[in-house]
Amino acid sequence: MTTKTIKASAAGASFLPAVFAVVLGLGIITVTGHVQASGLHDAAHDVRHATGFPCH
């Protein structure tokens, strides 16, 4: 029985987590930027203005 070993390059191994972190971060910013619940609105109010989301 033989097994094949797949070796990932250093650049490829660090690329996927970086992409995941960017997508997750943008998703969080987008969700909190557009949610109109009063608690989230108040918590994210200054961040919204800093990133250009119109909120009122």
PDB file of N, H, CA, C and O in Angstrom:
ATOM      1  N   MET A   1       0.839  -1.170   0.000  1.00  0.00           N
ATOM      2  CA  MET A   1       0.000   0.000   0.000  1.00  0.00           C
ATOM      3  C   MET A   1       0.893   1.245   0.000  1.00  0.00           C
ATOM      4  O   MET A   1       1.823   1.346   0.800  1.00  0.00           O
ATOM      5  N   THR A   2       0.619   2.148  -0.860  1.00  0.00           N
ATOM      6  H   THR A   2      -0.137   2.066  -1.511  1.00  0.00           H
ATOM      7  CA  THR A   2       1.398   3.386  -0.919  1.00  0.00           C
ATOM      8  C   THR A   2       0.491   4.569  -0.617  1.00  0.00           C
ATOM      9  O   THR A   2      -0.710   4.540  -0.888  1.00  0.00           O
ATOM     10  N   THR A   3       1.075   5.579  -0.066  1.00  0.00           N
ATOM     11  H   THR A   3       2.050   5.602   0.154  1.00  0.00           H
ATOM     12  CA  THR A   3       0.331   6.813   0.196  1.00  0.00           C
ATOM     13  C   THR A   3       1.029   7.959  -0.509  1.00  0.00           C
ATOM     14  O   THR A   3       2.256   8.008  -0.605  1.00  0.00           O
ATOM     15  N   LYS A   4       0.230   8.858  -0.987  1.00  0.00           N
ATOM     16  H   LYS A   4      -0.766   8.818  -0.908  1.00  0.00           H
ATOM     17  CA  LYS A   4       0.770  10.041  -1.639  1.00  0.00           C
ATOM     18  C   LYS A   4       0.696  11.211  -0.659  1.00  0.00           C
ATOM     19  O   LYS A   4      -0.315  11.422   0.010  1.00  0.00           O
ATOM     20  N   THR A   5       1.751  11.935  -0.597  1.00  0.00           N
ATOM     21  H   THR A   5       2.572  11.764  -1.141  1.00  0.00           H
ATOM     22  CA  THR A   5       1.805  13.099   0.269  1.00  0.00           C
ATOM     23  C   THR A   5       1.731  14.351  -0.596  1.00  0.00           C
ATOM     24  O   THR A   5       2.489  14.516  -1.552  1.00  0.00           O
ATOM     25  N   ILE A   6       0.813  15.215  -0.241  1.00  0.00           N
ATOM     26  H   ILE A   6       0.197  15.081   0.536  1.00  0.00           H
ATOM     27  CA  ILE A   6       0.664  16.477  -0.957  1.00  0.00           C
ATOM     28  C   ILE A   6       1.320  17.560  -0.115  1.00  0.00           C
ATOM     29  O   ILE A   6       0.935  17.788   1.032  1.00  0.00           O
ATOM     30  N   LYS A   7       2.297  18.214  -0.684  1.00  0.00           N
ATOM     31  H   LYS A   7       2.610  18.029  -1.615  1.00  0.00           H
ATOM     32  CA  LYS A   7       2.992  19.283   0.030  1.00  0.00           C
ATOM     33  C   LYS A   7       2.506  20.623  -0.500  1.00  0.00           C
ATOM     34  O   LYS A   7       2.526  20.880  -1.703  1.00  0.00           O
ATOM     35  N   ALA A   8       2.075  21.458   0.415  1.00  0.00           N
ATOM     36  H   ALA A   8       2.059  21.248   1.393  1.00  0.00           H
ATOM     37  CA  ALA A   8       1.642  22.796   0.037  1.00  0.00           C
ATOM     38  C   ALA A   8       2.833  23.743   0.121  1.00  0.00           C
ATOM     39  O   ALA A   8       3.666  23.644   1.022  1.00  0.00           O
ATOM     40  N   SER A   9       2.891  24.631  -0.805  1.00  0.00           N
ATOM     41  H   SER A   9       2.214  24.712  -1.537  1.00  0.00           H
ATOM     42  CA  SER A   9       3.970  25.617  -0.761  1.00  0.00           C
ATOM     43  C   SER A   9       3.695  26.602   0.373  1.00  0.00           C
ATOM     44  O   SER A   9       2.561  26.717   0.838  1.00  0.00           O
ATOM     45  N   ALA A  10       4.707  27.296   0.805  1.00  0.00           N
ATOM     46  H   ALA A  10       5.628  27.203   0.427  1.00  0.00           H
ATOM     47  CA  ALA A  10       4.553  28.249   1.896  1.00  0.00           C
ATOM     48  C   ALA A  10       3.604  29.376   1.503  1.00  0.00           C
ATOM     49  O   ALA A  10       2.810  29.836   2.323  1.00  0.00           O
ATOM     50  N   ALA A  11       3.683  29.815   0.269  1.00  0.00           N
ATOM     51  H   ALA A  11       4.328  29.441  -0.397  1.00  0.00           H
ATOM     52  CA  ALA A  11       2.797  30.891  -0.182  1.00  0.00           C
ATOM     53  C   ALA A  11       1.359  30.405  -0.262  1.00  0.00           C
ATOM     54  O   ALA A  11       0.443  31.129   0.127  1.00  0.00           O
ATOM     55  N   GLY A  12       1.147  29.208  -0.752  1.00  0.00           N
ATOM     56  H   GLY A  12       1.891  28.620  -1.068  1.00  0.00           H
ATOM     57  CA  GLY A  12      -0.202  28.669  -0.863  1.00  0.00           C
ATOM     58  C   GLY A  12      -0.812  28.355   0.483  1.00  0.00           C
ATOM     59  O   GLY A  12      -2.023  28.493   0.658  1.00  0.00           O
ATOM     60  N   ALA A  13       0.002  27.935   1.443  1.00  0.00           N
ATOM     61  H   ALA A  13       0.986  27.823   1.301  1.00  0.00           H
ATOM     62  CA  ALA A  13      -0.499  27.590   2.767  1.00  0.00           C
ATOM     63  C   ALA A  13      -0.949  28.832   3.532  1.00  0.00           C
ATOM     64  O   ALA A  13      -1.877  28.745   4.336  1.00  0.00           O
ATOM     65  N   SER A  14      -0.332  29.959   3.311  1.00  0.00           N
ATOM     66  H   SER A  14       0.422  30.030   2.658  1.00  0.00           H
ATOM     67  CA  SER A  14      -0.724  31.167   4.032  1.00  0.00           C
ATOM     68  C   SER A  14      -1.742  31.997   3.261  1.00  0.00           C
ATOM     69  O   SER A  14      -2.305  32.942   3.815  1.00  0.00           O
ATOM     70  N   PHE A  15      -1.984  31.674   2.025  1.00  0.00           N
ATOM     71  H   PHE A  15      -1.526  30.907   1.576  1.00  0.00           H
ATOM     72  CA  PHE A  15      -2.914  32.452   1.208  1.00  0.00           C
ATOM     73  C   PHE A  15      -4.365  32.207   1.610  1.00  0.00           C
ATOM     74  O   PHE A  15      -5.134  33.160   1.734  1.00  0.00           O
ATOM     75  N   LEU A  16      -4.749  30.972   1.813  1.00  0.00           N
ATOM     76  H   LEU A  16      -4.124  30.197   1.713  1.00  0.00           H
ATOM     77  CA  LEU A  16      -6.136  30.643   2.128  1.00  0.00           C
ATOM     78  C   LEU A  16      -6.601  31.248   3.451  1.00  0.00           C
ATOM     79  O   LEU A  16      -7.683  31.834   3.484  1.00  0.00           O
ATOM     80  N   PRO A  17      -5.848  31.140   4.533  1.00  0.00           N
ATOM     81  CA  PRO A  17      -6.290  31.797   5.773  1.00  0.00           C
ATOM     82  C   PRO A  17      -6.389  33.315   5.639  1.00  0.00           C
ATOM     83  O   PRO A  17      -7.265  33.930   6.246  1.00  0.00           O
ATOM     84  N   ALA A  18      -5.514  33.916   4.862  1.00  0.00           N
ATOM     85  H   ALA A  18      -4.802  33.416   4.369  1.00  0.00           H
ATOM     86  CA  ALA A  18      -5.574  35.363   4.664  1.00  0.00           C
ATOM     87  C   ALA A  18      -6.833  35.755   3.911  1.00  0.00           C
ATOM     88  O   ALA A  18      -7.484  36.739   4.263  1.00  0.00           O
ATOM     89  N   VAL A  19      -7.184  35.000   2.881  1.00  0.00           N
ATOM     90  H   VAL A  19      -6.656  34.201   2.595  1.00  0.00           H
ATOM     91  CA  VAL A  19      -8.406  35.267   2.128  1.00  0.00           C
ATOM     92  C   VAL A  19      -9.631  35.088   3.028  1.00  0.00           C
ATOM     93  O   VAL A  19     -10.561  35.894   2.992  1.00  0.00           O
ATOM     94  N   PHE A  20      -9.621  34.031   3.829  1.00  0.00           N
ATOM     95  H   PHE A  20      -8.865  33.376   3.858  1.00  0.00           H
ATOM     96  CA  PHE A  20     -10.731  33.788   4.745  1.00  0.00           C
ATOM     97  C   PHE A  20     -10.878  34.939   5.736  1.00  0.00           C
ATOM     98  O   PHE A  20     -11.996  35.374   6.010  1.00  0.00           O
ATOM     99  N   ALA A  21      -9.773  35.435   6.275  1.00  0.00           N
ATOM    100  H   ALA A  21      -8.864  35.081   6.053  1.00  0.00           H
ATOM    101  CA  ALA A  21      -9.823  36.541   7.234  1.00  0.00           C
ATOM    102  C   ALA A  21     -10.372  37.803   6.590  1.00  0.00           C
ATOM    103  O   ALA A  21     -11.154  38.523   7.211  1.00  0.00           O
ATOM    104  N   VAL A  22      -9.975  38.082   5.356  1.00  0.00           N
ATOM    105  H   VAL A  22      -9.340  37.497   4.851  1.00  0.00           H
ATOM    106  CA  VAL A  22     -10.473  39.272   4.653  1.00  0.00           C
ATOM    107  C   VAL A  22     -11.972  39.149   4.380  1.00  0.00           C
ATOM    108  O   VAL A  22     -12.722  40.103   4.591  1.00  0.00           O
ATOM    109  N   VAL A  23     -12.405  37.989   3.916  1.00  0.00           N
ATOM    110  H   VAL A  23     -11.796  37.215   3.745  1.00  0.00           H
ATOM    111  CA  VAL A  23     -13.831  37.786   3.623  1.00  0.00           C
ATOM    112  C   VAL A  23     -14.653  37.877   4.905  1.00  0.00           C
ATOM    113  O   VAL A  23     -15.714  38.502   4.915  1.00  0.00           O
ATOM    114  N   LEU A  24     -14.179  37.267   5.978  1.00  0.00           N
ATOM    115  H   LEU A  24     -13.317  36.759   5.970  1.00  0.00           H
ATOM    116  CA  LEU A  24     -14.886  37.333   7.251  1.00  0.00           C
ATOM    117  C   LEU A  24     -14.961  38.764   7.762  1.00  0.00           C
ATOM    118  O   LEU A  24     -16.017  39.204   8.217  1.00  0.00           O
ATOM    119  N   GLY A  25     -13.858  39.490   7.693  1.00  0.00           N
ATOM    120  H   GLY A  25     -13.000  39.133   7.324  1.00  0.00           H
ATOM    121  CA  GLY A  25     -13.843  40.876   8.153  1.00  0.00           C
ATOM    122  C   GLY A  25     -14.781  41.771   7.352  1.00  0.00           C
ATOM    123  O   GLY A  25     -15.512  42.582   7.921  1.00  0.00           O
ATOM    124  N   LEU A  26     -14.757  41.622   6.042  1.00  0.00           N
ATOM    125  H   LEU A  26     -14.163  40.964   5.580  1.00  0.00           H
ATOM    126  CA  LEU A  26     -15.668  42.421   5.214  1.00  0.00           C
ATOM    127  C   LEU A  26     -17.120  42.046   5.468  1.00  0.00           C
ATOM    128  O   LEU A  26     -18.001  42.905   5.442  1.00  0.00           O
ATOM    129  N   GLY A  27     -17.367  40.781   5.711  1.00  0.00           N
ATOM    130  H   GLY A  27     -16.651  40.083   5.732  1.00  0.00           H
ATOM    131  CA  GLY A  27     -18.731  40.343   6.030  1.00  0.00           C
ATOM    132  C   GLY A  27     -19.225  40.953   7.332  1.00  0.00           C
ATOM    133  O   GLY A  27     -20.372  41.390   7.418  1.00  0.00           O
ATOM    134  N   ILE A  28     -18.374  40.985   8.337  1.00  0.00           N
ATOM    135  H   ILE A  28     -17.441  40.630   8.267  1.00  0.00           H
ATOM    136  CA  ILE A  28     -18.763  41.575   9.621  1.00  0.00           C
ATOM    137  C   ILE A  28     -19.015  43.066   9.467  1.00  0.00           C
ATOM    138  O   ILE A  28     -19.995  43.588  10.000  1.00  0.00           O
ATOM    139  N   ILE A  29     -18.147  43.752   8.749  1.00  0.00           N
ATOM    140  H   ILE A  29     -17.351  43.329   8.317  1.00  0.00           H
ATOM    141  CA  ILE A  29     -18.334  45.193   8.540  1.00  0.00           C
ATOM    142  C   ILE A  29     -19.620  45.459   7.764  1.00  0.00           C
ATOM    143  O   ILE A  29     -20.357  46.393   8.083  1.00  0.00           O
ATOM    144  N   THR A  30     -19.891  44.645   6.752  1.00  0.00           N
ATOM    145  H   THR A  30     -19.292  43.887   6.493  1.00  0.00           H
ATOM    146  CA  THR A  30     -21.092  44.836   5.948  1.00  0.00           C
ATOM    147  C   THR A  30     -22.349  44.602   6.765  1.00  0.00           C
ATOM    148  O   THR A  30     -23.295  45.385   6.684  1.00  0.00           O
ATOM    149  N   VAL A  31     -22.372  43.544   7.545  1.00  0.00           N
ATOM    150  H   VAL A  31     -21.603  42.907   7.611  1.00  0.00           H
ATOM    151  CA  VAL A  31     -23.557  43.241   8.354  1.00  0.00           C
ATOM    152  C   VAL A  31     -23.799  44.323   9.391  1.00  0.00           C
ATOM    153  O   VAL A  31     -24.920  44.817   9.514  1.00  0.00           O
ATOM    154  N   THR A  32     -22.771  44.700  10.139  1.00  0.00           N
ATOM    155  H   THR A  32     -21.861  44.298  10.039  1.00  0.00           H
ATOM    156  CA  THR A  32     -22.973  45.718  11.166  1.00  0.00           C
ATOM    157  C   THR A  32     -23.220  47.089  10.551  1.00  0.00           C
ATOM    158  O   THR A  32     -23.826  47.951  11.188  1.00  0.00           O
ATOM    159  N   GLY A  33     -22.766  47.298   9.337  1.00  0.00           N
ATOM    160  H   GLY A  33     -22.275  46.598   8.820  1.00  0.00           H
ATOM    161  CA  GLY A  33     -22.993  48.583   8.691  1.00  0.00           C
ATOM    162  C   GLY A  33     -24.403  48.774   8.183  1.00  0.00           C
ATOM    163  O   GLY A  33     -24.863  49.907   8.043  1.00  0.00           O
ATOM    164  N   HIS A  34     -25.095  47.693   7.905  1.00  0.00           N
ATOM    165  H   HIS A  34     -24.722  46.772   8.019  1.00  0.00           H
ATOM    166  CA  HIS A  34     -26.430  47.807   7.341  1.00  0.00           C
ATOM    167  C   HIS A  34     -27.554  47.403   8.280  1.00  0.00           C
ATOM    168  O   HIS A  34     -28.718  47.647   7.964  1.00  0.00           O
ATOM    169  N   VAL A  35     -27.255  46.801   9.412  1.00  0.00           N
ATOM    170  H   VAL A  35     -26.309  46.604   9.669  1.00  0.00           H
ATOM    171  CA  VAL A  35     -28.297  46.397  10.357  1.00  0.00           C
ATOM    172  C   VAL A  35     -28.845  47.638  11.036  1.00  0.00           C
ATOM    173  O   VAL A  35     -28.083  48.513  11.447  1.00  0.00           O
ATOM    174  N   GLN A  36     -30.144  47.718  11.153  1.00  0.00           N
ATOM    175  H   GLN A  36     -30.763  47.007  10.819  1.00  0.00           H
ATOM    176  CA  GLN A  36     -30.758  48.893  11.761  1.00  0.00           C
ATOM    177  C   GLN A  36     -31.298  48.636  13.168  1.00  0.00           C
ATOM    178  O   GLN A  36     -32.034  49.470  13.694  1.00  0.00           O
ATOM    179  N   ALA A  37     -30.958  47.518  13.785  1.00  0.00           N
ATOM    180  H   ALA A  37     -30.359  46.841  13.357  1.00  0.00           H
ATOM    181  CA  ALA A  37     -31.350  47.291  15.176  1.00  0.00           C
ATOM    182  C   ALA A  37     -30.686  48.358  16.042  1.00  0.00           C
ATOM    183  O   ALA A  37     -29.524  48.701  15.827  1.00  0.00           O
ATOM    184  N   SER A  38     -31.415  48.877  17.011  1.00  0.00           N
ATOM    185  H   SER A  38     -32.359  48.598  17.186  1.00  0.00           H
ATOM    186  CA  SER A  38     -30.902  50.027  17.766  1.00  0.00           C
ATOM    187  C   SER A  38     -29.605  49.707  18.513  1.00  0.00           C
ATOM    188  O   SER A  38     -28.719  50.559  18.578  1.00  0.00           O
ATOM    189  N   GLY A  39     -29.471  48.523  19.070  1.00  0.00           N
ATOM    190  H   GLY A  39     -30.190  47.830  19.017  1.00  0.00           H
ATOM    191  CA  GLY A  39     -28.247  48.174  19.795  1.00  0.00           C
ATOM    192  C   GLY A  39     -27.037  48.132  18.884  1.00  0.00           C
ATOM    193  O   GLY A  39     -25.992  48.698  19.206  1.00  0.00           O
ATOM    194  N   LEU A  40     -27.172  47.463  17.746  1.00  0.00           N
ATOM    195  H   LEU A  40     -28.021  47.003  17.484  1.00  0.00           H
ATOM    196  CA  LEU A  40     -26.066  47.403  16.798  1.00  0.00           C
ATOM    197  C   LEU A  40     -25.814  48.763  16.176  1.00  0.00           C
ATOM    198  O   LEU A  40     -24.670  49.135  15.918  1.00  0.00           O
ATOM    199  N   HIS A  41     -26.880  49.500  15.938  1.00  0.00           N
ATOM    200  H   HIS A  41     -27.810  49.198  16.148  1.00  0.00           H
ATOM    201  CA  HIS A  41     -26.720  50.826  15.345  1.00  0.00           C
ATOM    202  C   HIS A  41     -25.901  51.726  16.260  1.00  0.00           C
ATOM    203  O   HIS A  41     -24.977  52.406  15.815  1.00  0.00           O
ATOM    204  N   ASP A  42     -26.248  51.721  17.535  1.00  0.00           N
ATOM    205  H   ASP A  42     -26.999  51.169  17.897  1.00  0.00           H
ATOM    206  CA  ASP A  42     -25.520  52.567  18.480  1.00  0.00           C
ATOM    207  C   ASP A  42     -24.071  52.113  18.635  1.00  0.00           C
ATOM    208  O   ASP A  42     -23.168  52.942  18.744  1.00  0.00           O
ATOM    209  N   ALA A  43     -23.846  50.799  18.646  1.00  0.00           N
ATOM    210  H   ALA A  43     -24.579  50.125  18.558  1.00  0.00           H
ATOM    211  CA  ALA A  43     -22.492  50.281  18.827  1.00  0.00           C
ATOM    212  C   ALA A  43     -21.615  50.580  17.619  1.00  0.00           C
ATOM    213  O   ALA A  43     -20.416  50.822  17.765  1.00  0.00           O
ATOM    214  N   ALA A  44     -22.201  50.565  16.437  1.00  0.00           N
ATOM    215  H   ALA A  44     -23.175  50.368  16.319  1.00  0.00           H
ATOM    216  CA  ALA A  44     -21.413  50.724  15.216  1.00  0.00           C
ATOM    217  C   ALA A  44     -21.536  52.118  14.608  1.00  0.00           C
ATOM    218  O   ALA A  44     -21.059  52.345  13.496  1.00  0.00           O
ATOM    219  N   HIS A  45     -22.156  53.041  15.305  1.00  0.00           N
ATOM    220  H   HIS A  45     -22.544  52.856  16.208  1.00  0.00           H
ATOM    221  CA  HIS A  45     -22.456  54.351  14.724  1.00  0.00           C
ATOM    222  C   HIS A  45     -21.204  55.087  14.233  1.00  0.00           C
ATOM    223  O   HIS A  45     -21.163  55.533  13.086  1.00  0.00           O
ATOM    224  N   ASP A  46     -20.202  55.215  15.072  1.00  0.00           N
ATOM    225  H   ASP A  46     -20.235  54.853  16.004  1.00  0.00           H
ATOM    226  CA  ASP A  46     -18.998  55.944  14.664  1.00  0.00           C
ATOM    227  C   ASP A  46     -18.245  55.210  13.567  1.00  0.00           C
ATOM    228  O   ASP A  46     -17.678  55.839  12.674  1.00  0.00           O
ATOM    229  N   VAL A  47     -18.235  53.882  13.626  1.00  0.00           N
ATOM    230  H   VAL A  47     -18.696  53.371  14.351  1.00  0.00           H
ATOM    231  CA  VAL A  47     -17.551  53.105  12.597  1.00  0.00           C
ATOM    232  C   VAL A  47     -18.258  53.281  11.265  1.00  0.00           C
ATOM    233  O   VAL A  47     -17.608  53.358  10.223  1.00  0.00           O
ATOM    234  N   ARG A  48     -19.565  53.346  11.288  1.00  0.00           N
ATOM    235  H   ARG A  48     -20.093  53.283  12.135  1.00  0.00           H
ATOM    236  CA  ARG A  48     -20.313  53.563  10.041  1.00  0.00           C
ATOM    237  C   ARG A  48     -19.897  54.864   9.368  1.00  0.00           C
ATOM    238  O   ARG A  48     -19.630  54.893   8.166  1.00  0.00           O
ATOM    239  N   HIS A  49     -19.845  55.918  10.134  1.00  0.00           N
ATOM    240  H   HIS A  49     -20.063  55.895  11.110  1.00  0.00           H
ATOM    241  CA  HIS A  49     -19.481  57.193   9.547  1.00  0.00           C
ATOM    242  C   HIS A  49     -18.031  57.179   9.047  1.00  0.00           C
ATOM    243  O   HIS A  49     -17.724  57.760   8.006  1.00  0.00           O
ATOM    244  N   ALA A  50     -17.156  56.523   9.786  1.00  0.00           N
ATOM    245  H   ALA A  50     -17.405  56.051  10.632  1.00  0.00           H
ATOM    246  CA  ALA A  50     -15.744  56.465   9.395  1.00  0.00           C
ATOM    247  C   ALA A  50     -15.560  55.684   8.103  1.00  0.00           C
ATOM    248  O   ALA A  50     -14.662  55.995   7.321  1.00  0.00           O
ATOM    249  N   THR A  51     -16.406  54.656   7.860  1.00  0.00           N
ATOM    250  H   THR A  51     -17.136  54.403   8.495  1.00  0.00           H
ATOM    251  CA  THR A  51     -16.255  53.845   6.662  1.00  0.00           C
ATOM    252  C   THR A  51     -17.190  54.283   5.549  1.00  0.00           C
ATOM    253  O   THR A  51     -17.179  53.675   4.478  1.00  0.00           O
ATOM    254  N   GLY A  52     -17.999  55.313   5.757  1.00  0.00           N
ATOM    255  H   GLY A  52     -18.008  55.807   6.626  1.00  0.00           H
ATOM    256  CA  GLY A  52     -18.822  55.859   4.694  1.00  0.00           C
ATOM    257  C   GLY A  52     -20.209  55.285   4.569  1.00  0.00           C
ATOM    258  O   GLY A  52     -20.881  55.554   3.573  1.00  0.00           O
ATOM    259  N   PHE A  53     -20.682  54.498   5.538  1.00  0.00           N
ATOM    260  H   PHE A  53     -20.137  54.279   6.347  1.00  0.00           H
ATOM    261  CA  PHE A  53     -22.051  53.992   5.474  1.00  0.00           C
ATOM    262  C   PHE A  53     -23.015  55.091   5.924  1.00  0.00           C
ATOM    263  O   PHE A  53     -22.876  55.606   7.034  1.00  0.00           O
ATOM    264  N   PRO A  54     -23.972  55.452   5.103  1.00  0.00           N
ATOM    265  CA  PRO A  54     -24.973  56.413   5.557  1.00  0.00           C
ATOM    266  C   PRO A  54     -25.945  55.705   6.496  1.00  0.00           C
ATOM    267  O   PRO A  54     -26.448  54.630   6.169  1.00  0.00           O
ATOM    268  N   CYS A  55     -26.208  56.284   7.634  1.00  0.00           N
ATOM    269  H   CYS A  55     -25.799  57.157   7.900  1.00  0.00           H
ATOM    270  CA  CYS A  55     -27.114  55.614   8.560  1.00  0.00           C
ATOM    271  C   CYS A  55     -28.251  56.489   9.028  1.00  0.00           C
ATOM    272  O   CYS A  55     -29.135  56.019   9.745  1.00  0.00           O
ATOM    273  N   HIS A  56     -28.251  57.754   8.641  1.00  0.00           N
ATOM    274  H   HIS A  56     -27.534  58.136   8.059  1.00  0.00           H
ATOM    275  CA  HIS A  56     -29.401  58.611   8.957  1.00  0.00           C
ATOM    276  C   HIS A  56     -29.382  59.822   8.064  1.00  0.00           C
ATOM    277  O   HIS A  56     -30.263  60.676   8.163  1.00  0.00           O
TER     278      HIS A  56
END
